[in-house]
Amino acid sequence: MEYSKTFISEGMAQIIIYKVVSSEGETLERARSRAPVFYNPIMNMNRDSAILALGALQRRLSRPLTICEPMCGTGIRGIRMALEVPKVREIVLGDMSPHAVRLTEKNIGLNGMSERVRVRRMEANLLLSLHARPLARFDYTDIDPFGTPAPFIDTVARATKRDGMVALTATDMAPLCGVNVRACIRKYGSTSLRTGYSHESALRILIGSFIRGAAIHEVASKPVFSFFADHYIRLYMLLDRGKMRVDKSLREIGYLLNCSACKSIRSEKSGLDDRMRICEVCGSEMKAAGPLWLGNLADDDFCLDMIECSKDSFIGSNRRLINIIRKVRGEIDMPPGFFVLDELSSNLGVASRRLNPVIDGLRNAGFKAAVSHANNRGLKTDASVEAVKRIVLELNVKGV
């Protein structure tokens, strides 16, 4: 099938993409996947977040950056990085598809970036392995595959400098959110659960998988910004060196236990035994997700740097992304998981309440409380499920 081409603009870049027309009864997403080179406009916010995260990294490193994106497609992400992030020295792009490589070469030239951006036709793991020695590593490596990033965790950890950053995207939400548990065990070495906070636990599973994979090479890592949006999860991992730092990261790996009867959530950093699976609130059996990351999903200073970078960029007008960054900041130092207010209300047999009065009630009672970035009906708090239910019942009596 022949595909015509068209020009599109994203950020400061203008690129050529294959024009896609869906057939009768076919979704546009399916039609796009049939094109010789895949360009997904829905992932624009994903790429915007990469620009801000890279700008924040640049503030920390204060040196010209080297970057790798081993699955580049049209080249839009790497070209935008060259155009929009200051002091980028070199960007190495890669793709297995000859169509993608030819199109990326045209797009690099179209944007006048031939001196700083180059593309190689090579499998992603092979390209990363060629840069796994000390003087060849990258400051920033971006893994944005179709599906799971799990096959690339080992090589990307080895191909990134020990004070650099790795970005990962995962779109295989069914395994990560408990729909296909066996696939999650195979890919990530973790058990997933279907809960109201599955998208957050999906982030924690991927973070934990990366930390354990990097630890094999005595590389420490921690998330400095991570989020769920649309059909994907995205995380930015800052690397470090030293056995003690590796051990510190590993100590934040554990399990999230969920009680379907009373909606209680509990975390355990040690191993699990039968006694730990008993709900302390109602005595029912709890189900466990993990091993996964139990620490913060972001670093406050890094999020602030991303917001500062947005002020010097048109990305500052992307209100959705800025709001996500702010909400993720609000979740820092909160326990893992969150309560879905509609589920709690149903569990109590009362009408669902507005979230803000519940948050205010918890704060007035001395608890931390915020809206989850992953669910606008999700309540992040350090209060127990009993305390949250008390507030909900009090508001129900008042009719608030």
C-alpha positions as CSV (number, residue, x, y, z in Angstrom):
1,M,0.0,0.0,0.0
2,E,1.4,3.4,-0.9
3,Y,1.4,6.2,1.7
4,S,1.6,9.9,0.8
5,K,3.6,12.2,3.1
6,T,2.7,15.4,4.9
7,F,4.4,18.0,7.0
8,I,3.5,18.6,10.6
9,S,4.9,20.8,13.4
10,E,5.5,19.8,17.0
11,G,7.3,22.0,19.4
12,M,10.0,23.8,17.5
13,A,10.4,21.0,14.9
14,Q,8.8,20.5,11.6
15,I,8.9,17.0,10.2
16,I,7.7,14.8,7.5
17,I,5.3,11.9,8.4
18,Y,3.4,9.4,6.5
19,K,-0.2,10.5,5.9
20,V,-2.7,8.0,7.4
21,V,-6.3,7.5,6.4
22,S,-8.3,4.9,8.3
23,S,-10.5,2.5,6.4
24,E,-14.2,2.0,7.2
25,G,-14.5,0.4,10.7
26,E,-10.8,0.9,11.5
27,T,-9.6,3.0,14.3
28,L,-7.1,5.8,13.6
29,E,-4.6,4.2,16.0
30,R,-4.8,1.0,14.0
31,A,-4.3,2.9,10.8
32,R,-1.3,4.7,12.2
33,S,0.3,1.4,13.2
34,R,0.1,0.2,9.6
35,A,2.2,3.1,8.3
36,P,5.8,2.4,7.4
37,V,6.9,4.7,10.2
38,F,4.7,5.3,13.2
39,Y,4.1,8.8,14.5
40,N,1.7,9.1,17.4
41,P,0.4,12.7,18.1
42,I,-1.1,11.5,21.4
43,M,2.4,11.1,22.8
44,N,3.1,14.8,22.3
45,M,2.8,15.3,26.1
46,N,5.2,12.4,26.7
47,R,7.8,14.2,24.4
48,D,7.1,17.6,26.1
49,S,7.9,16.0,29.5
50,A,11.2,14.7,28.1
51,I,12.2,18.2,27.0
52,L,11.5,19.5,30.5
53,A,13.2,16.6,32.2
54,L,16.2,17.0,30.0
55,G,16.3,20.7,30.8
56,A,16.2,19.9,34.5
57,L,19.0,17.4,34.1
58,Q,21.1,20.0,32.2
59,R,20.8,22.4,35.2
60,R,22.2,19.7,37.4
61,L,25.1,18.5,35.2
62,S,26.1,21.9,33.7
63,R,27.9,20.3,30.8
64,P,27.1,19.6,27.1
65,L,24.8,16.6,26.9
66,T,25.1,13.4,24.9
67,I,21.7,11.7,24.2
68,C,20.5,8.4,22.8
69,E,17.1,7.4,21.5
70,P,17.5,3.9,20.1
71,M,14.0,3.5,18.8
72,C,13.4,6.9,17.1
73,G,10.7,6.3,14.5
74,T,10.3,9.7,12.7
75,G,13.1,11.2,14.8
76,I,10.7,13.8,16.3
77,R,11.8,13.3,19.9
78,G,15.6,13.6,19.3
79,I,15.2,16.5,16.8
80,R,13.1,18.4,19.4
81,M,15.7,17.8,22.0
82,A,18.4,19.3,19.8
83,L,16.2,22.3,19.0
84,E,14.7,23.0,22.4
85,V,17.2,22.0,25.1
86,P,20.3,24.1,25.5
87,K,23.9,22.8,25.3
88,V,23.1,19.4,23.6
89,R,26.4,18.2,22.1
90,E,25.4,15.1,20.3
91,I,22.3,12.9,19.8
92,V,22.5,9.4,18.5
93,L,19.2,8.0,17.1
94,G,18.6,4.5,16.0
95,D,15.9,2.3,14.5
96,M,15.7,-1.2,12.9
97,S,13.4,0.0,10.1
98,P,15.1,1.3,6.9
99,H,12.0,3.4,6.3
100,A,12.4,5.0,9.7
101,V,16.1,5.7,9.2
102,R,15.6,7.3,5.8
103,L,12.7,9.4,7.1
104,T,14.7,10.5,10.2
105,E,17.6,11.5,8.0
106,K,15.3,13.7,6.0
107,N,13.8,15.2,9.1
108,I,17.2,15.9,10.6
109,G,18.2,17.8,7.5
110,L,14.9,19.6,7.3
111,N,15.5,21.0,10.8
112,G,19.2,21.9,10.1
113,M,20.4,19.5,12.8
114,S,22.8,17.3,10.8
115,E,25.9,18.4,12.7
116,R,24.5,17.4,16.1
117,V,22.0,14.6,15.3
118,R,22.8,11.3,13.6
119,V,20.9,8.1,13.0
120,R,22.0,4.5,12.7
121,R,20.1,1.5,11.4
122,M,20.6,-0.9,14.3
123,E,18.7,-2.9,16.8
124,A,18.2,-1.0,20.1
125,N,20.0,-3.4,22.4
126,L,23.0,-3.6,20.0
127,L,23.3,0.1,19.7
128,L,23.1,0.5,23.5
129,S,25.7,-2.3,24.0
130,L,28.2,-0.5,21.8
131,H,28.0,2.4,24.2
132,A,28.2,0.4,27.4
133,R,31.9,1.2,28.2
134,P,32.9,4.1,30.4
135,L,33.9,6.7,27.9
136,A,31.1,6.0,25.4
137,R,28.1,6.3,27.7
138,F,25.3,8.8,27.3
139,D,24.2,11.5,29.7
140,Y,20.5,10.7,28.8
141,T,19.0,7.7,27.2
142,D,15.3,7.5,26.2
143,I,13.5,4.2,25.8
144,D,10.0,4.7,24.2
145,P,9.0,1.3,22.7
146,F,5.7,0.0,21.5
147,G,4.7,-2.1,24.6
148,T,7.2,-3.0,27.3
149,P,10.6,-1.5,27.9
150,A,11.7,-4.6,29.9
151,P,14.0,-6.1,27.2
152,F,16.1,-2.9,27.2
153,I,16.5,-2.3,31.0
154,D,19.9,-4.1,31.2
155,T,21.5,-2.4,28.3
156,V,20.2,1.1,29.0
157,A,21.5,0.9,32.5
158,R,24.9,0.0,31.1
159,A,24.9,2.6,28.4
160,T,24.1,5.6,30.6
161,K,26.6,7.6,32.6
162,R,26.6,7.1,36.3
163,D,25.3,10.6,37.0
164,G,23.0,10.5,33.9
165,M,19.3,9.8,33.5
166,V,17.2,7.1,31.9
167,A,13.7,7.7,30.6
168,L,11.3,4.8,30.1
169,T,7.8,4.5,28.6
170,A,5.6,1.5,29.0
171,T,2.3,1.0,27.1
172,D,1.6,-2.6,28.1
173,M,-0.9,-1.6,30.8
174,A,-2.8,-4.9,30.8
175,P,0.1,-6.9,32.4
176,L,1.1,-3.9,34.7
177,C,-2.5,-3.3,35.9
178,G,-3.4,-6.9,36.8
179,V,-5.4,-7.9,33.8
180,N,-2.6,-10.3,32.6
181,V,-0.8,-11.2,35.8
182,R,1.4,-14.0,34.2
183,A,2.7,-11.6,31.6
184,C,3.7,-9.1,34.3
185,I,5.6,-11.8,36.2
186,R,7.4,-12.8,33.0
187,K,8.3,-9.3,31.9
188,Y,8.9,-7.5,35.2
189,G,9.3,-10.3,37.8
190,S,6.3,-8.9,39.8
191,T,2.7,-9.7,40.5
192,S,0.2,-7.0,39.6
193,L,-3.3,-6.5,41.0
194,R,-6.5,-5.0,39.6
195,T,-7.3,-2.2,42.0
196,G,-8.5,1.4,42.0
197,Y,-4.8,2.5,42.1
198,S,-3.5,0.1,39.5
199,H,-2.0,2.8,37.4
200,E,0.1,4.0,40.3
201,S,1.2,0.4,41.2
202,A,2.1,-0.1,37.5
203,L,4.5,2.8,37.8
204,R,5.9,1.3,41.0
205,I,6.4,-2.1,39.3
206,L,8.3,-0.6,36.4
207,I,10.5,1.5,38.8
208,G,11.2,-1.5,40.9
209,S,12.1,-3.6,37.9
210,F,14.5,-1.0,36.7
211,I,16.1,-0.6,40.1
212,R,16.7,-4.3,40.4
213,G,18.0,-4.6,36.9
214,A,20.5,-1.7,37.3
215,A,21.6,-3.0,40.7
216,I,23.1,-6.0,39.0
217,H,25.7,-3.6,37.6
218,E,26.1,-1.8,41.0
219,V,24.2,1.2,39.5
220,A,22.0,3.0,41.9
221,S,18.8,4.7,40.6
222,K,15.8,6.6,41.8
223,P,12.8,8.2,40.2
224,V,12.9,12.0,39.9
225,F,9.7,12.3,38.0
226,S,7.1,9.7,36.9
227,F,3.5,9.7,35.9
228,F,0.5,8.0,34.3
229,A,-1.4,9.5,31.4
230,D,-3.7,8.3,28.6
231,H,-2.6,4.7,27.8
232,Y,1.0,4.8,29.1
233,I,3.3,5.3,32.1
234,R,6.5,7.3,32.0
235,L,9.4,7.6,34.4
236,Y,12.7,9.4,34.6
237,M,15.4,7.6,36.6
238,L,18.5,9.4,37.9
239,L,21.5,7.1,38.1
240,D,24.3,7.1,40.7
241,R,27.2,4.9,41.6
242,G,28.2,3.1,44.8
243,K,27.2,-0.2,46.5
244,M,25.7,1.7,49.5
245,R,23.4,3.7,47.3
246,V,22.4,0.6,45.4
247,D,21.5,-1.1,48.7
248,K,19.6,2.0,49.8
249,S,17.4,1.9,46.7
250,L,16.8,-1.9,47.1
251,R,15.6,-1.3,50.7
252,E,12.7,0.6,49.2
253,I,11.5,-2.4,47.3
254,G,8.6,-4.3,48.8
255,Y,4.9,-5.2,48.4
256,L,1.5,-3.4,48.4
257,L,-1.3,-5.3,50.1
258,N,-4.9,-4.6,49.2
259,C,-8.1,-5.6,51.0
260,S,-11.0,-5.8,48.6
261,A,-13.4,-6.1,51.6
262,C,-12.7,-2.8,53.4
263,K,-10.4,-1.1,50.8
264,S,-7.5,-1.0,53.2
265,I,-4.0,-0.6,51.8
266,R,-0.8,-1.6,53.5
267,S,2.9,-1.7,52.4
268,E,5.5,-4.2,53.5
269,K,9.2,-3.8,52.9
270,S,10.1,-7.2,54.2
271,G,9.1,-10.5,52.7
272,L,5.6,-11.8,53.0
273,D,4.2,-14.6,55.1
274,D,0.6,-15.7,55.7
275,R,0.2,-13.5,58.8
276,M,1.0,-10.4,56.8
277,R,-1.8,-11.2,54.4
278,I,-4.5,-10.7,57.0
279,C,-6.1,-7.3,57.0
280,E,-5.5,-5.5,60.3
281,V,-8.8,-3.6,59.8
282,C,-11.4,-6.2,59.0
283,G,-9.5,-9.6,59.2
284,S,-10.1,-10.5,55.5
285,E,-7.3,-11.9,53.3
286,M,-5.3,-9.3,51.5
287,K,-3.8,-9.7,48.1
288,A,-0.2,-8.5,47.3
289,A,1.3,-6.7,44.4
290,G,5.1,-6.7,44.0
291,P,7.9,-6.7,44.4
292,L,7.6,-3.0,43.6
293,W,9.0,0.5,44.5
294,L,7.5,1.9,47.8
295,G,9.4,5.2,47.8
296,N,8.5,8.5,46.3
297,L,7.5,8.7,42.6
298,A,9.4,12.0,42.2
299,D,12.0,14.4,43.6
300,D,10.6,17.8,44.7
301,D,13.6,19.9,43.5
302,F,13.6,18.1,40.1
303,C,9.9,18.8,39.6
304,L,10.5,22.5,40.5
305,D,13.3,22.6,37.9
306,M,11.0,21.1,35.3
307,I,8.4,23.8,36.1
308,E,11.1,26.5,35.9
309,C,12.3,25.1,32.5
310,S,8.7,25.3,31.2
311,K,8.7,29.1,31.9
312,D,11.3,29.6,29.2
313,S,9.5,27.3,26.7
314,F,6.2,27.1,24.8
315,I,5.6,23.9,26.9
316,G,4.6,26.2,29.7
317,S,1.3,26.6,27.8
318,N,0.7,22.8,28.1
319,R,-1.5,23.2,31.2
320,R,-2.2,19.4,31.4
321,L,1.5,18.5,31.8
322,I,2.2,21.3,34.3
323,N,-0.8,20.3,36.3
324,I,0.5,16.7,36.3
325,I,3.9,17.8,37.6
326,R,2.2,19.8,40.3
327,K,0.0,16.9,41.4
328,V,3.0,14.5,41.4
329,R,4.8,17.0,43.7
330,G,1.8,17.0,46.0
331,E,2.1,13.2,46.3
332,I,5.7,13.3,47.6
333,D,6.1,11.7,51.0
334,M,2.7,10.2,50.8
335,P,2.2,6.4,51.4
336,P,2.0,4.3,48.2
337,G,-1.4,3.7,46.7
338,F,-4.6,5.8,47.0
339,F,-8.3,5.5,47.9
340,V,-10.8,5.9,45.1
341,L,-13.6,7.9,46.7
342,D,-16.4,6.3,44.7
343,E,-15.2,2.8,45.8
344,L,-15.1,3.9,49.5
345,S,-18.6,5.5,49.2
346,S,-20.0,2.4,47.7
347,N,-18.3,0.3,50.4
348,L,-20.1,2.5,53.0
349,G,-23.4,2.4,51.2
350,V,-23.6,6.2,50.9
351,A,-23.7,8.6,47.9
352,S,-20.3,9.6,46.5
353,R,-19.0,12.9,47.7
354,R,-17.0,15.7,46.1
355,L,-13.3,15.1,46.7
356,N,-12.2,18.5,47.9
357,P,-14.3,18.5,51.1
358,V,-12.9,15.1,52.0
359,I,-9.4,16.5,51.5
360,D,-10.2,19.5,53.6
361,G,-11.7,17.3,56.3
362,L,-8.6,15.1,56.5
363,R,-6.2,18.1,56.6
364,N,-8.2,19.7,59.4
365,A,-7.9,16.4,61.3
366,G,-4.1,16.6,61.0
367,F,-3.6,14.3,58.0
368,K,-1.9,14.9,54.7
369,A,-4.2,14.7,51.7
370,A,-4.1,15.4,48.0
371,V,-5.6,14.4,44.7
372,S,-3.8,11.6,42.8
373,H,-2.4,12.6,39.5
374,A,-3.4,9.2,38.1
375,N,-7.1,9.5,39.0
376,N,-9.1,12.7,39.6
377,R,-11.2,10.7,42.1
378,G,-8.2,9.3,43.8
379,L,-7.3,10.4,47.3
380,K,-3.7,10.3,48.4
381,T,-3.4,10.5,52.2
382,D,-1.5,9.2,55.2
383,A,-4.8,8.6,57.0
384,S,-6.0,5.0,57.6
385,V,-9.1,3.7,55.7
386,E,-11.1,4.0,58.9
387,A,-10.2,7.7,59.3
388,V,-11.1,8.4,55.7
389,K,-14.4,6.6,56.1
390,R,-15.2,8.7,59.2
391,I,-14.7,11.9,57.2
392,V,-16.9,10.6,54.4
393,L,-19.7,9.6,56.8
394,E,-19.5,13.0,58.6
395,L,-19.8,14.8,55.3
396,N,-22.7,12.6,54.3
397,V,-24.6,13.5,57.4
398,K,-23.9,17.2,56.8
399,G,-24.9,16.8,53.1
400,V,-21.7,18.4,51.9
